[in-house]
Amino acid sequence: QVQLVESGGGLVQAGGSLRLSCAASGSRISINVMDWYRQAPGKQRELVASIFRATYYADSVKGRFTISRDDAKNTMYLQMNSLKPEDTAVYYCKFRNRDYWGQGTQVTVSS
């Protein structure tokens, strides 16, 4: 049974940085496509970044966010720099091929 625990969210001023973590269990992140999603109030959940053999970024975060993983710790990260108020959302990590969502971590960017 897979489990994902997101952490690292918080309140930050515009222009600030946060580093999100996603601790995985039940499957190795190194052999899976891993995704970061976010969902803002009143909006649909959107794919922000992915990692496997290569990385993918949504246009809205390209150049500001960096996805990475530590296979030894079975943990994925999302380094978020130059944060904007429109980045405010609950952030979730996910195994691409598993229908499981963690509890997410709230990111709030004040202007």
N, C-alpha and C positions, 0 to 999 in steps of 0.2 A: 504494500500500500504506500503510495507516494504521499509526501507531505512537503509543503513549502511554507517557510516562515519569512515574511518580509519585515525589515526593520530599517531604521535610519531616517525616517521622515521627521518633519517638524515644521516650525515657523521660521521663515527667513525673509530678509528684505530683498527687494529686487536687486539683481546684480550679485547676489550671494551664491553660495555653493552648498550642496548636500551630497552625501554618498549613501545610496541605498544598498542594502544587502539582502540576499535571498538565500537562505540556508535550506538545502534540499536533503531529503531522505527518501529511501525506497527505490531510487533509481539514480544512476550516475549522470550528472549533467554533461560530462565529457562526451557521451555517446548520444546525446539528445540535442535537438534544436531547442534553445531556450529563448523565451520571449519576455520582454517587459511591456506591460500594458498600463494605461491610465484611464481613469474615468472621472471627468469633471461633473459637477452638479448639473443635472438636466441634459447631459450629453451622453452619447454612446461611448462605450469603451473603445479605445483606439490603441493600435499597436505603435509602440514608441521605438523599440530597438529589439534586435535579435542577434544571437550568436550561435555559431556552430563551427564550421571550417572558415567562415567569413562572418563579417558583421553587416548588419543592416540598420539604418536609421530613418525615421520619418523626417521629411523635409523640415518640419517645424522644430526639430531638435538637433539637426545636423550641424556639426561644428561646436556645439555646446555640451552635448552629452557623450559619454564614453561608456560602452558596455564592456565588461571583462568577466573573467571567471578564474577561480582558483580550484583546479581539479582535486588537489590534495584535500582541500577543505570541503569539497562538494558545494561550493558557494559561488553565487553569481553576484555581480555588483553593477551599479549604475551610478557613475560619477556625473553629477549635474552641476554645471558651471553657468555663470551669467543668467541666472534664473529670472524668469519674467512672471508677472502676475497670471498670465495665461497658462503657466505650467501648473497652477494649483489644481490638484486632483488627488484621488486615491490611486496609488501605484501598486500594481500586482505583477508578480512573476509567474511564469507558467511553463510547463513542459509542452511543447508544441503538439505532441501526439497524445496527451492525456487530458481528459475532461475533468480537471480538478483546478480549483481556484483557492488560493490562500485567503487570509483575512485582509491583506493589503496594508499599506502604510500611507498615512495622510501627509501630503506635502502642501504647505500653504505659503505662498509668496506674496508679501505685502508690497504695495507700491509706495 
